[in-house]
Structure formats: C-alpha cells, structure tokens
Amino acid sequence: MNKQEQALRQAVSDLKASAQAFMDEGKQTEAKAKIEEAKNAKVALDNYLDVQALITAEPQQPKAGIQLLSDPEPTQPVAYKSAFLKALRGKTLSESEAGVMQEFKALLSENVNEDGGYIVPEDITTAINLLKQSSDTLEQYVNVQPVSTNKGARTLERRADSTPFALLSEYGTPNAMGEIVSPKFDRLEYVIDDYAGFLPVSNDLLADTDQALEQYLRDWIAKKSKATRNSLILAAIATLTKVAFADYKEIKTTLNVTLDPAFSVGATIFTNQDGFNFLDKIEVADGRPLLQSDPTNATKKLLHGRPIVVLANKTIATTGANLVPIIIGELKEAIVLWDRQQLSVDMTKTGGNSWRTNSTEFRAIEREDVTLWDDEAVVYGQLDITPPV
C-alpha cells in the first residue's frame, strides 16, 4: 500500500468517524454532510484501486542486466507459494515446507519496522471522541429571572398566620371593631458578579487540524458555564438548615407535615447516587419496592407519588459520615438565579497575547447571582446510610 492509497483510506475512515460523532451528538445535518463526504471519498478510493489493478495486471519487465532487489531466487517463489497455500488451507506441512515458511516469516515481519512494519498502516483517526459522563443541569430546577441591572431587590410579603375578624356587635357595643394587624414586608437583594476565563489555542493547531476544533472548544467552554451555575445553586442550597432524618420514613413525614401542602403537592425529591441506591433497595410490605416506576417514563422512579431526581455523586457528594442528601420540595420556589448575561464566548487573534504568541484566545464571560427566595419551600434532609453492624 503506497502513501496515496493509505491517505485515501484514512480519509474515508476519518469521515466515517466524524459522521458517527455528529450522530451521537444528535446533529443530523452535520452528520448527513459528513456521510456524503465519506461516500465521495470511498468513490475516489475505489477509482484509484481500479487504476492500480490495471497497472499491475501488465507485466513489468526489468531492463537487461538489472536484478530487482525484491526478486527471489527462481526456485523460491514456487516453494513459498505452495507452502503458504497449504498452510492457509490448514493442511500439515512437510519438514521442508515448514522450513520454507519459517524462512519466509524471517524475511518479512510487521513487528519490525525495517522488515515490513513501515508499510503496515496504523488505525489512527483524528476525530475527537467524547467520553460519556453525567451532566447535571441544576438551572432547570430553579427560578431563572433575567435582569437588566447589576443589582436590585424584590419586595416579599412576610409570611404570617391569618387570624379571623373579631365579632362586631350592633352599634359597636359591647364588641367594638378591632384593629387588623398590618402586613409586614422584606427586601430580597441581589448583586450580579462576573465569572470569566480565557483559553489560548495555537493558530497552527487551528489551521492544521481537520476537526471542527473551534466548535468543539465552544461546547467545552459551555460545560464550564454549567459547572459554574451548578456550584452557585448548590452553595445557595447549602445555606438551608440541614435536618437529620432518623430513617427513610422521615421523607413521608416531611411531605405530610413539615412542608406546607402548597409545596408538598408539587414537591420533587433530590438525592445523589448513594441515596438513590439506598432507597432503591428498600422493600416494604409483601416484598414490594419502596420506589415505584413512573408510569409515564419507565426509567424514572416515584416515591410517595413524587418524582425522584438522581444527581451524580460528583455533583453533590455524600459526606464522610455516610450522610446522603435528601432535598425535598420545590426548588423553583426556593432558589432564584438572577441572570444578567448568559454565557458569552468571544475570540481574538490580535488582542491579549495572541499577536505575540501566534495564537487565538477564546474568552468566556457570564454574569449572575443566586439567592434564596423562600427557605420554607424546601427541606434539606440528611439520611445516614451506614449499614447496621
């Protein structure tokens, strides 16, 4: 296989890999384009092989007086061919044929570069293969409010018990009209902070790679944005008072008693992998599992009719004392993400150090704040899952 054939085969392999990568990402349009390119590359390869087959079919006669280096002794090709075909058919070789095959193996070996390894193509593709991993997005569970200033406040009615009107007698005697207690209000403030970073990339790399590196880097930066918002949301959740659950039955008590019915009816139960694994193993009466399958989605589970959201242990970890988080309630009523500016990605080849270092700098900036809105909308429970001794 010469360099041209190797290059054509590599092009077909790379285009197929790129098409598969786009398919895995759900990018149908890009995948279709790569498939067409792969088909064209395969046609080019087939045409080249057809031409080479015609050329090799014509006997090449060496010039008089010139002995080709690759020509074996006249009797060797016949012996090699006969022994090779017998070995291929699984037949037993004679002692002389075995010797011929051993000699042939010594002449060519792909394990030694100079004996043939250099002509064996390597299966190397330049397509970037993404490793599958969990990607929790907590933003979808909280209240996202776009804002147009870098700081502000909201006015909240202070929660209080409602008391009935007092009895009023005719003409106010003996029971006169009483004064009603006036409502109280609180101010919830937010202050927008900037979160940013930059990534320098060699211009040579951007120019020489056959991959859509720029788009890949933008997607990679977007993951950093998701991690930033997750950390801010988890930090706000962590400010809630943590309640020690004696056992898993405390979850039902929280839904029935601790939470206001307005929050309980629409509550979601959040836990991590360790917490879900613990709950998923529990069996109640008649061997029935504690967790029930969601009839609308077989991959989801329900507990007391409420959906369970399983977060990765990497997102919210189990503490060293084997305490798993059991967060119950409505996060959209408890947490607000004040969004001043969603992720903005810019690039420059002249600013920063780009001009002097012959590089392109990618810069990412987003502006936001996360605060508690109503700390009674969620209960942060901690359940000890240490196995009994």
N, C-alpha and C positions, 0 to 999 in steps of 0.2 A: 504494500500500500504506500503510494507516494504521498508527498505533502499536500498536493491538491485534493486527492481523494479523501485524505484524513480531514482536511479543512471542511470539505463539503459534508462529510458525515457528522462532524462536530456541529456544524451549523444546524443541521436537521435536529440533532439531539437537544441543542440549546433552545431552539424554537419550541419544541415539544414541551420541554420543561417549563418554559415561560408561560405557555398556554395553560398548562396544568396549574401553575401557581395562580394565575388570574382566575381560573375556575374555582380553586379553593377559596379565594377571597370574594367570590360572588360577582366578579367584574366580567360579565358576559360579553360586553362589547369588545374589551381589550383581548379577551380570550379568543373570540372569533377572528380578530385581526391576526393574532399570532398563529392560529391554525392555518389560515390562508398562506401566511409566510412559510410555514412549515411544509405545506403542500408544494409550493413553488420550489423550495429548497430541495425537496425529495425528487421533483422532476429534473432539476439540474443535476443531481447526483446520478439518477438513472441514465440520463443522456450521456454523462461523462463515462459511466461504466460501459455503456453500449459502444462508444467510440473506442475505448481501450480494448474491448473484446475483439473488435475488428482488426485493430493494430496487431494484437498478439497472435491473432489467427494466421497472419502472414509470417512464414518462416524468415528469420533473420540470419543471414549468412555472414559470418565474420570474414574479414579481409584475409587474404592469403598471408600466411606467416604469422598471424596473430592468434595466440591462445587465450581465450577468455579465462579470467581468474576463477569464475564460478563453474567452469566446465570440469566435471569429474573425469576420472579415467573412463574410457569407453565401456568397460565392463561393469562399472559401479552403478549407473542409473538403473539397469535392469535388475540387479540384485536388490537395490534399495526398494524399487517399486514392488517387486514380488514379495519381499518380506513385509513391507508396510501394508499391502493389501491383505495378506494372511492375518496379520495382527489385527487389522480393522475388522475382519470377519470373525474374530475370536478363535481362530484356529491355532493349534500348537505349532510353535516354530522349532525348526531343527537347530542343532547346535551352531551350524554355520550361519543360518538366518538370524539367530539371536545375536551372534557376533556382529553381523552387518547392521542390525538395528541399534546395537549399542554404539557402534562407530558413528552411525548417522546422528544419534542423540548427542554425541560429543561434539559434532560439527556445529549444530545449531541449538541454541538454548535461549529462551526469552528471559531466563533468570539472570543471564549475564548480558549486559548491555552490548558489548562489542561482538557477541556471538548471536545477536538477533534481537536483544531486548530493545534496542533503539527503534526497531521497525514495528514494534507492537504498540498500537495506540492505547492511551490511557483514557478511562471513562471519567473525564473531568468536565463538569458543566459550570458555567458562571452564574446560573440563575440562583437568586437568593432564596433559600428555603426557610420558611418561618416555622419555628417550633411552636406547637400548640401549648397554650397555657391559659389559665383562668384570667379574666379581665373584668373584675368587678367595677361597675359604674354606679357609685352611690348617688350621684347627682340626680338620677331618675327617680329616687325615692323621696327627695326633699323638695321644698318650695323654692323654685328659682324665680327671682324677681329682677328683671333688667332695670337698671337705674342710670340716670344721666348726669349725676354729680359724684364727686369723690367722697362725700359724706352726707349723712342725712339722718332722719329719725322718723319713727312711726308712733302714733298715739294708740295705746291699748287700754281698753276698759279693764279695770282691776276686778278680778273675779271675787264675788261676794255672795253670801246666801240671800235669797229673795224672801222677804218677810211679807205676810199678808197685811192688807189695810186693817186699821182699827175700827171697831164698831162706832158708828156715829148715831147718837140719839137725836130725835127731832128737836130743833132749836138748840142743839148742842148741849143739852142737859139730860141726864147727868154726864154723858160721854161726849166730850168735845172732840173736834177734829185734831188729830195728832200730826206732827211734822214728819215728813218722809225723809229718811236718811239719803243724802245726795250721793250720786255715783262718784267713784274715785278713778283716776286715770294714771297710767305710767307711760314713760317715754322709752322707746327702744331705739338705740342709736346704732349706726353702722359707720365704719370708716374703711374706705377702699384702700387696699395695698396692692403694689405691683409685684408680680412674680415673673422672673425672666431668666434667660440663659442663652448662650450662643455656642455654635458648633462650627469650627473651621474645617473645610474639606479641600484637599488638594485639587487644583484645576486640572492637573494631569490625570488624576483618577476620574474626574467627571468626564473628561474628554475621551479617555481610552476605554472605559468600561462599556460593555454592550447592554447593560441593565439600566432600567429607569431609576437610577440612583437618587435623583432629586426627589421624585415622588415617594420613594421608599423612606428617605430621610424625613420628609414632611409627616409621613404616617408614624414614624418612630418618635418624632417630637410630640405628636398628638397623644401618644401614650404617656409622655411625661406630664402633659396637661391633666390627663385623667388621674394620674397618681397625685398631683398637687391638690386637686379638688377633693379627692378621697381623704387625704390627710387632714384637710381643713374641716371636713364634715365629721370625721372621726374625733378630732380634737374637740369639736362642739359637743358631740355625744358624750365624750368622756367627762364633761363637766357636770353631767347629771349625777344625782346621788345614787350610788350603787346599793342594790338591795340583795342581801344573801337569801337565796332560795334553799329551804331545807331539803326539798326533793322536787321532782318534776311536777308534782301536784300543785305547787305554788303557781305554775303557769295558769292553771284554771282559776285559782283564787284571784290572780291579777286581772284576768279577763272579767270575772264575775263581780269583783268587789273594788279592787284598787283603782282601776281605770273608770272614768266616767262612762256611762253607757254610750254617750255620743262618740267616744273614741274607741270603745271596745268593739262595737258593731263593725267598724271598718278597719280593725287592727290587723297588722301583719307581724309575724314572729320572725325576728332576725337572729341567726346564730352562725357559728363557724362550722367547719367540717367536723371538729371533735364533738361539738354539741349535737349536731345532726346525727352523727354516728351513734352517740349515746341514746338519743331519743328513738332512733330508728330500730334499736334492738329491744326496746321495751314491749312486752306483751301484757295485755290486760285480761279481762275475763274471757274464758273459753279459748285462750290462745290467740285472740285477735290482736293485731299490732296496734300500738298506740297511735301511730301515724297512719292516716288513710290516704289513698290515692285521690288526686284531684280528678273528678270525672271529666273535666274539660281538657285535661292535659295529664297523660299517664306518667310523665317524667317528673311531675310536681307532687308535693305532699301537703296534706292539710292536718292541722292539729286543732281539735275543737271547732272545726269549720273555718279556721283562719289559715291563710297561706303561710308557708314557711319559705323564707329566703335564705339560702345557704351561701355564706361568704367564705372565701378561701382563708385558711389559717394564716396565709401571708398578709391578707388584708386586715384581719382583726384576730390577734393571737390569743391562745389560751394562756393564762398566767401560770407562773411556776407552781402554784398551789393546786393545779388541776381545776381552776375555776374557768368555766366556759361562759361567754356572754350569751344572755337570753334577753334580747331587746324587744319589747312588746308595745305596740301602739301604732300611732300614725305619725310617721316622720315628717310628712308634709305639713302637719300642724305644729310640729316641734322645732324644726330647723328651717332657716331661710338662708339661701345662697344669694347674696346681693351681687349681681353680675354687671359690672361697669363696662367691661370689654372682654369679649370672648377671645380665645387664642388667636393671636395674630402672628404669622410667620413671614418674615422678610428675608431677603438675601442680597448681598452686595459683593462685587469683585473689586471695588476701589476703596471702600471705607474700612475703618478699623486697621488691622494689619494685613488686609487682603492684598493690597497692591505690592507691598514689600515681600510678601511670602508666596505670591502666585497662588492664592487660594481664594475660595469663596466662603464667606461667613454666613451661616444661617442664624437668624436671631428670632427668638420666640418671646412674646410678652402677653400676659393676661392680667386683668385687674379685677379683684373680687374681695369679698369679705363673707364670712359665715358666722351667723349668730343663732342663739336660741330664741325661739318665738314664744313657745308655750311649754314649760317644763312639766306640765301635768298631762301632756298628750302621749307621753312615752314613759315606760318603766324600764330601767336598766337593771335587769336581774343577773346574778352570778350563781351558777349551779356547780357544785362540787361533784365531779365525775370520777373521783378516786374509787377504784374497785374495793369492795369490803374485804377485810383481811380474813 
